[in-house]
Each structure stands twice: as C-alpha cells, then as structure tokens.
Amino acid sequence: MSELLFYDLKEASGLAPGLATQVSRELGRRIVAGHFPEGGLVDDENKLCERFGVSKSVVREAIKMLVGKGLLEVRRGSGTRVRRRASWQLLDDDVLAWHQAVEPRPDFLRQLMDVRHVIEPNAAAWAAKTATVGQIAEIAEASVKMEKAESVRDFVVADALFHRAVLRAANNEVLMAMEGVIFSALLTSIRLTNADPRDNGESVPLHRAIFEAVEARDADAAMAAMNDHLADTRSRLAEALPGARIEDERSGEAGNRGQGNTADPDGGRGGGGGMREAGNRTHAAANARMTTGSPPDTPARKSADTSNGG
C-alpha cells in the first residue's frame, strides 16, 4: 500500500506505466532491497527478457532509466553492475517509492527523520505566516479526517495529506520539491508503529496543535508543535525498532523551541538561521542494525497494513 500511496501523494500521472517503466520499477525494488547487491552484476539481457516476458529494447530502456537514477552502470565487456549506494539519486521519487516496497533500513529511516526535523518545523512556521485561507482549510480538513478515521488506510491517507498541506502552505517551491522525502519518512514510520489508528491517543492532538497554531498565525507555536510531534514520532520508532537506535537529541529542548530556530518575527519568510541551526545539529544514532531476508523473485508491492501517526 505504501508505495502506491507514495505515488498518489506525489500526484503521479494516472496513466498506466509503459513496459520499460514497469521493468525498471521491478529491478529498482530488487536493487533497493539488496537482491542485487552493490557492486554486483544484474542478470544479463537475455535472462531479463525471459523473466519479464519483454523484448530486448524494453529491457535496454529500463536499464537506461536506472542508469539515469544512479543505480546502475553499464560497462562494455563487463556487464551491468549496481553502483554504490552513495551514487544513487536518493531524492528521486521512484527511488524513494521503492524503499516503501522493502523492509525499512533503520539507518536510512533515521536520516529521513533528520531531514524532517530540519524541514517540517520551519515549514510549519512559514505556513503560519504565508498560508492562504484555502490552504489553512486543507490542513483543517486533513486534521478532521485523522480524528474520524476508522480504517488503517483512511488514517494513513489523512495523516499524509496533513503533512503535505502544511508543507505546501509554506508557499516555498524548493520545499515543495522535497515532498518526496517527507512522504517516504512518513509512510515508513506508519508501517512500523501501531496496528490500529484509533490507538493514536497522542498523535491526533499533536496534529491538531499544529493546525491551531497555523490557523492562529503563530509561527513560534507552529514550529514548537511540529517539533513536539516529530519527537513523539521518533520515540515511537525507537520502540518499534528495538534492534536499532533512532534517537531524538531534541528531547529536553522544549524550552528552546520557538527561540532562535523560528521564522522571522518581523514578517519576512525568515527562519534561515533556524534552518541552519537545525541542519547543523548532529544525531548520535550509531550502529543501526536490522537483519532482513532475501526478497522473493517477484517483490511484494504490499506494505504491512500497520499504522501510526507520522
């Protein structure tokens, strides 16, 4: 569910993907899952044609797509190899979506959460200053849907739409280009926590507090509320991943929220110093471990239907 929802949130084209795109996605999932390890060779052209039941031209086009995303390299005489993860275009929407189809990597999830901590509190503060009436209404609608959700999917969708609405209400084109990172971290965290959205006694009020601060045009309160929410999310993830450390070094910083790391109180977009301050913080989440099994020959597209507020 999460991979498809990711594409829905990104408002990807409703047209059915072509054969080359379908093959590139299947190979991409296998690469992200480690079925084809870094530095290793992928199956040769003939095997890929046989496996997917497509022509060589389709396979070549699919390989070209993955080369463009930094996952593969083609060398004459030595075959097609998986590149080091450091070379992957990790912010590419497809690469982020493929992470939803495999077991979560604690170290990657921690990094995504770090980015959320840098982006979302500032986005909430800017939204409090720049959001239009219509954008505030979208945040309110998503908040209400979270409160009324009776199914896992309804809650997940409402939660994701809430964060998308806040991000877009900041009215910053660069931030909007970072939506995929937020969605990837959000959907992954939802998969790892509570099984029933109705058990989220803390998550819903935290989202409500963000909305109320944005509605009140209180940038400091909006930033503080988002920080509180993300600290809660990170804490729940740490409980859901006992074999990994996804620490929140922001615990104990409540007294500093709204000070320094805030949007410009004089009315400009501001927050530049806060963004730099957040970006310079380090997180001591070392030695993240998680053992995963090899994926099946045809990677599952369905994520575990477990849910918690992201």
VENPEPE-V395316 format. One record per residue. N is the residue number from 0. RES is the residue in one letter. OMEGA is omega in degrees with one decimal (* if undefined). NEAR is the number of other C-alpha atoms within 10 Angstrom. D_LAST is the distance of its C-alpha to the last C-alpha in Angstrom with 2 decimals. Layout:
n=N res=RES omega=OMEGA near=NEAR d_last=D_LAST
n=N res=RES omega=OMEGA near=NEAR d_last=D_LAST
This chain:
n=0 res=M omega=-171.9 near=16 d_last=15.58
n=1 res=S omega=-179.8 near=27 d_last=12.88
n=2 res=E omega=179.1 near=22 d_last=15.70
n=3 res=L omega=178.7 near=17 d_last=17.26
n=4 res=L omega=177.3 near=18 d_last=14.19
n=5 res=F omega=179.8 near=24 d_last=13.76
n=6 res=Y omega=177.8 near=18 d_last=17.40
n=7 res=D omega=-179.7 near=13 d_last=17.06
n=8 res=L omega=178.0 near=16 d_last=14.49
n=9 res=K omega=178.3 near=14 d_last=16.90
n=10 res=E omega=177.7 near=9 d_last=19.63
n=11 res=A omega=-178.6 near=11 d_last=21.74
n=12 res=S omega=-179.8 near=9 d_last=25.28
n=13 res=G omega=-179.8 near=8 d_last=25.88
n=14 res=L omega=177.5 near=6 d_last=28.94
n=15 res=A omega=-178.9 near=8 d_last=29.12
n=16 res=P omega=178.2 near=11 d_last=29.00
n=17 res=G omega=-177.1 near=9 d_last=32.42
n=18 res=L omega=-178.9 near=17 d_last=33.67
n=19 res=A omega=178.4 near=20 d_last=33.24
n=20 res=T omega=178.4 near=18 d_last=29.58
n=21 res=Q omega=179.5 near=15 d_last=29.05
n=22 res=V omega=179.9 near=25 d_last=30.88
n=23 res=S omega=179.3 near=21 d_last=29.05
n=24 res=R omega=178.5 near=20 d_last=25.68
n=25 res=E omega=178.0 near=19 d_last=27.10
n=26 res=L omega=179.5 near=24 d_last=28.51
n=27 res=G omega=177.6 near=26 d_last=25.41
n=28 res=R omega=-179.8 near=26 d_last=23.34
n=29 res=R omega=179.9 near=23 d_last=26.17
n=30 res=I omega=180.0 near=24 d_last=26.33
n=31 res=V omega=-179.5 near=23 d_last=22.65
n=32 res=A omega=-179.0 near=22 d_last=22.96
n=33 res=G omega=177.7 near=17 d_last=26.08
n=34 res=H omega=168.8 near=19 d_last=28.50
n=35 res=F omega=-173.0 near=19 d_last=30.42
n=36 res=P omega=177.7 near=17 d_last=30.18
n=37 res=E omega=-179.4 near=16 d_last=30.46
n=38 res=G omega=-178.7 near=14 d_last=34.13
n=39 res=G omega=178.3 near=17 d_last=34.99
n=40 res=L omega=170.1 near=17 d_last=36.67
n=41 res=V omega=179.1 near=19 d_last=35.15
n=42 res=D omega=-179.8 near=15 d_last=37.46
n=43 res=D omega=-173.1 near=11 d_last=40.43
n=44 res=E omega=-178.1 near=17 d_last=40.85
n=45 res=N omega=178.8 near=12 d_last=42.97
n=46 res=K omega=179.8 near=11 d_last=40.57
n=47 res=L omega=177.2 near=19 d_last=37.64
n=48 res=C omega=-179.8 near=18 d_last=39.87
n=49 res=E omega=-177.7 near=11 d_last=40.80
n=50 res=R omega=-174.4 near=13 d_last=37.29
n=51 res=F omega=178.4 near=14 d_last=35.83
n=52 res=G omega=-178.6 near=13 d_last=39.10
n=53 res=V omega=-179.0 near=15 d_last=39.25
n=54 res=S omega=178.8 near=15 d_last=41.81
n=55 res=K omega=-179.8 near=14 d_last=42.09
n=56 res=S omega=177.7 near=12 d_last=41.37
n=57 res=V omega=179.5 near=21 d_last=37.95
n=58 res=V omega=-179.4 near=23 d_last=37.14
n=59 res=R omega=178.6 near=16 d_last=38.39
n=60 res=E omega=178.2 near=16 d_last=36.25
n=61 res=A omega=178.3 near=22 d_last=33.13
n=62 res=I omega=179.5 near=24 d_last=34.07
n=63 res=K omega=178.0 near=17 d_last=34.64
n=64 res=M omega=-178.0 near=19 d_last=31.10
n=65 res=L omega=173.8 near=23 d_last=29.71
n=66 res=V omega=179.4 near=18 d_last=32.21
n=67 res=G omega=178.8 near=13 d_last=30.93
n=68 res=K omega=175.9 near=19 d_last=27.37
n=69 res=G omega=-176.8 near=20 d_last=28.89
n=70 res=L omega=-175.5 near=25 d_last=28.36
n=71 res=L omega=170.1 near=26 d_last=32.04
n=72 res=E omega=-178.4 near=17 d_last=35.44
n=73 res=V omega=178.2 near=15 d_last=38.71
n=74 res=R omega=-179.2 near=9 d_last=41.88
n=75 res=R omega=177.3 near=6 d_last=45.25
n=76 res=G omega=-178.9 near=6 d_last=46.83
n=77 res=S omega=175.5 near=8 d_last=43.90
n=78 res=G omega=-178.4 near=14 d_last=41.37
n=79 res=T omega=-175.9 near=20 d_last=37.71
n=80 res=R omega=174.3 near=20 d_last=35.51
n=81 res=V omega=-179.7 near=24 d_last=31.83
n=82 res=R omega=175.8 near=20 d_last=31.30
n=83 res=R omega=-178.6 near=14 d_last=29.69
n=84 res=R omega=179.7 near=15 d_last=25.92
n=85 res=A omega=-179.4 near=9 d_last=26.59
n=86 res=S omega=-178.2 near=12 d_last=28.31
n=87 res=W omega=173.4 near=19 d_last=25.54
n=88 res=Q omega=-171.1 near=16 d_last=24.06
n=89 res=L omega=178.6 near=16 d_last=20.50
n=90 res=L omega=175.7 near=16 d_last=19.29
n=91 res=D omega=-176.1 near=14 d_last=21.05
n=92 res=D omega=-179.7 near=20 d_last=18.99
n=93 res=D omega=-179.5 near=21 d_last=20.68
n=94 res=V omega=176.6 near=23 d_last=20.20
n=95 res=L omega=179.6 near=22 d_last=16.43
n=96 res=A omega=-178.4 near=25 d_last=16.51
n=97 res=W omega=175.7 near=24 d_last=18.81
n=98 res=H omega=178.8 near=24 d_last=16.47
n=99 res=Q omega=-175.7 near=26 d_last=14.47
n=100 res=A omega=-176.8 near=23 d_last=17.81
n=101 res=V omega=177.4 near=23 d_last=18.51
n=102 res=E omega=-177.4 near=20 d_last=17.56
n=103 res=P omega=173.1 near=18 d_last=14.95
n=104 res=R omega=-177.6 near=18 d_last=16.86
n=105 res=P omega=-178.8 near=21 d_last=15.68
n=106 res=D omega=179.1 near=18 d_last=17.47
n=107 res=F omega=177.6 near=13 d_last=15.95
n=108 res=L omega=178.1 near=21 d_last=12.35
n=109 res=R omega=180.0 near=24 d_last=13.47
n=110 res=Q omega=176.4 near=17 d_last=15.06
n=111 res=L omega=178.5 near=19 d_last=12.15
n=112 res=M omega=176.6 near=24 d_last=10.26
n=113 res=D omega=179.9 near=21 d_last=13.66
n=114 res=V omega=177.1 near=17 d_last=13.83
n=115 res=R omega=179.8 near=22 d_last=10.62
n=116 res=H omega=178.2 near=22 d_last=12.34
n=117 res=V omega=-171.0 near=21 d_last=15.44
n=118 res=I omega=-165.6 near=20 d_last=14.41
n=119 res=E omega=177.2 near=23 d_last=11.86
n=120 res=P omega=177.1 near=35 d_last=13.77
n=121 res=N omega=178.2 near=32 d_last=16.90
n=122 res=A omega=179.1 near=29 d_last=15.70
n=123 res=A omega=178.8 near=35 d_last=14.88
n=124 res=A omega=179.5 near=34 d_last=18.33
n=125 res=W omega=177.3 near=33 d_last=20.04
n=126 res=A omega=179.2 near=32 d_last=18.62
n=127 res=A omega=-178.5 near=29 d_last=20.21
n=128 res=K omega=-169.1 near=26 d_last=23.43
n=129 res=T omega=-174.8 near=21 d_last=23.62
n=130 res=A omega=173.6 near=22 d_last=21.73
n=131 res=T omega=177.7 near=15 d_last=24.17
n=132 res=V omega=179.8 near=10 d_last=24.57
n=133 res=G omega=179.5 near=10 d_last=23.32
n=134 res=Q omega=176.4 near=19 d_last=20.11
n=135 res=I omega=177.8 near=20 d_last=19.44
n=136 res=A omega=178.2 near=15 d_last=20.21
n=137 res=E omega=177.2 near=19 d_last=17.59
n=138 res=I omega=179.8 near=28 d_last=14.86
n=139 res=A omega=-178.8 near=22 d_last=16.57
n=140 res=E omega=179.4 near=16 d_last=16.81
n=141 res=A omega=179.1 near=24 d_last=13.15
n=142 res=S omega=179.3 near=24 d_last=12.59
n=143 res=V omega=178.8 near=16 d_last=15.49
n=144 res=K omega=177.0 near=18 d_last=14.42
n=145 res=M omega=-177.7 near=28 d_last=11.27
n=146 res=E omega=-175.0 near=20 d_last=13.87
n=147 res=K omega=-175.2 near=14 d_last=16.34
n=148 res=A omega=179.1 near=17 d_last=14.53
n=149 res=E omega=178.7 near=13 d_last=16.73
n=150 res=S omega=178.9 near=12 d_last=15.70
n=151 res=V omega=-177.2 near=18 d_last=12.89
n=152 res=R omega=-179.9 near=17 d_last=13.26
n=153 res=D omega=-179.4 near=14 d_last=13.51
n=154 res=F omega=-179.4 near=25 d_last=10.24
n=155 res=V omega=-179.1 near=27 d_last=8.45
n=156 res=V omega=-179.3 near=20 d_last=10.74
n=157 res=A omega=178.9 near=22 d_last=10.43
n=158 res=D omega=-179.9 near=27 d_last=6.73
n=159 res=A omega=178.8 near=23 d_last=7.66
n=160 res=L omega=177.4 near=21 d_last=10.90
n=161 res=F omega=-177.6 near=24 d_last=9.84
n=162 res=H omega=176.1 near=23 d_last=8.64
n=163 res=R omega=-179.5 near=21 d_last=11.69
n=164 res=A omega=178.6 near=22 d_last=13.85
n=165 res=V omega=-178.8 near=27 d_last=13.26
n=166 res=L omega=-178.8 near=27 d_last=13.96
n=167 res=R omega=179.6 near=21 d_last=16.97
n=168 res=A omega=175.0 near=27 d_last=18.19
n=169 res=A omega=176.9 near=24 d_last=18.91
n=170 res=N omega=178.9 near=19 d_last=21.65
n=171 res=N omega=-175.4 near=15 d_last=21.81
n=172 res=E omega=-179.8 near=10 d_last=22.72
n=173 res=V omega=177.2 near=8 d_last=21.88
n=174 res=L omega=-179.5 near=15 d_last=18.26
n=175 res=M omega=177.5 near=16 d_last=18.07
n=176 res=A omega=179.9 near=11 d_last=19.44
n=177 res=M omega=-177.4 near=17 d_last=16.43
n=178 res=E omega=-176.1 near=19 d_last=14.03
n=179 res=G omega=178.7 near=22 d_last=14.13
n=180 res=V omega=-179.4 near=21 d_last=12.79
n=181 res=I omega=-178.4 near=23 d_last=9.62
n=182 res=F omega=-178.8 near=27 d_last=9.32
n=183 res=S omega=179.0 near=25 d_last=10.41
n=184 res=A omega=-178.2 near=23 d_last=8.06
n=185 res=L omega=-176.3 near=25 d_last=4.95
n=186 res=L omega=177.7 near=26 d_last=7.26
n=187 res=T omega=-179.5 near=25 d_last=8.64
n=188 res=S omega=179.1 near=24 d_last=6.10
n=189 res=I omega=-179.7 near=27 d_last=5.84
n=190 res=R omega=-169.8 near=25 d_last=9.57
n=191 res=L omega=-172.6 near=21 d_last=10.18
n=192 res=T omega=-167.7 near=22 d_last=9.27
n=193 res=N omega=-177.2 near=20 d_last=10.79
n=194 res=A omega=-175.4 near=16 d_last=13.14
n=195 res=D omega=-178.3 near=15 d_last=13.35
n=196 res=P omega=-179.1 near=26 d_last=10.98
n=197 res=R omega=178.0 near=18 d_last=13.89
n=198 res=D omega=-175.6 near=13 d_last=13.45
n=199 res=N omega=-178.5 near=17 d_last=10.46
n=200 res=G omega=-178.7 near=11 d_last=13.11
n=201 res=E omega=-172.8 near=11 d_last=11.35
n=202 res=S omega=-177.1 near=20 d_last=7.94
n=203 res=V omega=177.4 near=20 d_last=10.01
n=204 res=P omega=178.5 near=15 d_last=12.57
n=205 res=L omega=176.1 near=18 d_last=10.45
n=206 res=H omega=178.0 near=26 d_last=9.50
n=207 res=R omega=-179.6 near=19 d_last=13.16
n=208 res=A omega=177.7 near=19 d_last=14.39
n=209 res=I omega=179.8 near=31 d_last=13.07
n=210 res=F omega=-177.5 near=28 d_last=14.80
n=211 res=E omega=178.3 near=18 d_last=17.87
n=212 res=A omega=177.8 near=22 d_last=18.31
n=213 res=V omega=179.1 near=29 d_last=18.24
n=214 res=E omega=-179.8 near=22 d_last=20.58
n=215 res=A omega=-178.5 near=13 d_last=22.81
n=216 res=R omega=-179.6 near=18 d_last=23.03
n=217 res=D omega=-175.1 near=20 d_last=22.26
n=218 res=A omega=-179.7 near=30 d_last=20.92
n=219 res=D omega=-179.6 near=25 d_last=20.98
n=220 res=A omega=179.3 near=23 d_last=19.09
n=221 res=A omega=178.2 near=32 d_last=16.40
n=222 res=M omega=-179.9 near=29 d_last=16.03
n=223 res=A omega=-179.5 near=27 d_last=16.15
n=224 res=A omega=178.7 near=27 d_last=13.53
n=225 res=M omega=176.4 near=25 d_last=10.99
n=226 res=N omega=178.6 near=27 d_last=12.27
n=227 res=D omega=-179.0 near=21 d_last=11.91
n=228 res=H omega=-178.7 near=23 d_last=8.23
n=229 res=L omega=176.0 near=24 d_last=7.75
n=230 res=A omega=177.5 near=19 d_last=10.51
n=231 res=D omega=178.7 near=19 d_last=9.07
n=232 res=T omega=-179.0 near=21 d_last=6.10
n=233 res=R omega=179.0 near=22 d_last=9.12
n=234 res=S omega=-180.0 near=16 d_last=11.31
n=235 res=R omega=177.1 near=20 d_last=9.71
n=236 res=L omega=178.4 near=27 d_last=9.76
n=237 res=A omega=178.1 near=20 d_last=13.32
n=238 res=E omega=-177.8 near=14 d_last=14.23
n=239 res=A omega=-179.6 near=16 d_last=13.16
n=240 res=L omega=-176.1 near=17 d_last=15.22
n=241 res=P omega=179.7 near=12 d_last=18.41
n=242 res=G omega=-178.3 near=14 d_last=20.38
n=243 res=A omega=177.4 near=20 d_last=18.46
n=244 res=R omega=176.1 near=21 d_last=17.86
n=245 res=I omega=-170.4 near=28 d_last=14.59
n=246 res=E omega=176.7 near=17 d_last=15.87
n=247 res=D omega=-180.0 near=21 d_last=14.86
n=248 res=E omega=179.3 near=14 d_last=18.12
n=249 res=R omega=177.3 near=17 d_last=16.97
n=250 res=S omega=-177.8 near=12 d_last=17.47
n=251 res=G omega=-179.2 near=9 d_last=20.68
n=252 res=E omega=-175.8 near=11 d_last=20.37
n=253 res=A omega=-179.0 near=13 d_last=19.58
n=254 res=G omega=-179.6 near=8 d_last=23.20
n=255 res=N omega=-178.7 near=11 d_last=22.95
n=256 res=R omega=-179.0 near=19 d_last=20.04
n=257 res=G omega=178.8 near=20 d_last=21.57
n=258 res=Q omega=179.1 near=13 d_last=24.54
n=259 res=G omega=-178.2 near=16 d_last=25.29
n=260 res=N omega=-176.5 near=24 d_last=21.77
n=261 res=T omega=173.2 near=25 d_last=21.93
n=262 res=A omega=-177.0 near=31 d_last=22.97
n=263 res=D omega=-177.2 near=19 d_last=26.76
n=264 res=P omega=-177.6 near=13 d_last=28.03
n=265 res=D omega=170.0 near=7 d_last=31.08
n=266 res=G omega=178.4 near=11 d_last=29.40
n=267 res=G omega=178.3 near=11 d_last=28.93
n=268 res=R omega=170.8 near=18 d_last=25.73
n=269 res=G omega=175.0 near=18 d_last=25.99
n=270 res=G omega=-177.8 near=21 d_last=23.31
n=271 res=G omega=179.3 near=15 d_last=25.01
n=272 res=G omega=178.6 near=14 d_last=25.89
n=273 res=G omega=179.2 near=20 d_last=22.43
n=274 res=M omega=179.7 near=21 d_last=21.02
n=275 res=R omega=-179.6 near=12 d_last=23.76
n=276 res=E omega=179.6 near=13 d_last=23.23
n=277 res=A omega=-178.4 near=20 d_last=19.55
n=278 res=G omega=-178.2 near=14 d_last=20.60
n=279 res=N omega=179.1 near=10 d_last=23.36
n=280 res=R omega=177.2 near=13 d_last=21.45
n=281 res=T omega=-177.2 near=9 d_last=21.48
n=282 res=H omega=-176.2 near=14 d_last=19.35
n=283 res=A omega=178.7 near=11 d_last=21.37
n=284 res=A omega=-175.4 near=16 d_last=19.41
n=285 res=A omega=174.2 near=12 d_last=22.50
n=286 res=N omega=177.3 near=12 d_last=23.68
n=287 res=A omega=-178.2 near=17 d_last=20.44
n=288 res=R omega=167.8 near=14 d_last=21.75
n=289 res=M omega=-178.7 near=14 d_last=20.94
n=290 res=T omega=178.7 near=8 d_last=23.64
n=291 res=T omega=177.1 near=12 d_last=23.18
n=292 res=G omega=177.9 near=9 d_last=25.89
n=293 res=S omega=179.7 near=14 d_last=27.52
n=294 res=P omega=177.6 near=15 d_last=26.10
n=295 res=P omega=-177.2 near=9 d_last=28.49
n=296 res=D omega=175.3 near=10 d_last=30.85
n=297 res=T omega=-173.1 near=11 d_last=28.73
n=298 res=P omega=179.8 near=16 d_last=25.05
n=299 res=A omega=178.9 near=12 d_last=22.92
n=300 res=R omega=-176.3 near=16 d_last=20.80
n=301 res=K omega=175.5 near=13 d_last=18.88
n=302 res=S omega=179.0 near=17 d_last=15.65
n=303 res=A omega=-177.6 near=14 d_last=15.30
n=304 res=D omega=175.3 near=16 d_last=14.27
n=305 res=T omega=-172.2 near=17 d_last=11.91
n=306 res=S omega=172.5 near=25 d_last=8.77
n=307 res=N omega=-179.8 near=27 d_last=6.28
n=308 res=G omega=176.7 near=30 d_last=3.81
n=309 res=G omega=* near=27 d_last=0.00
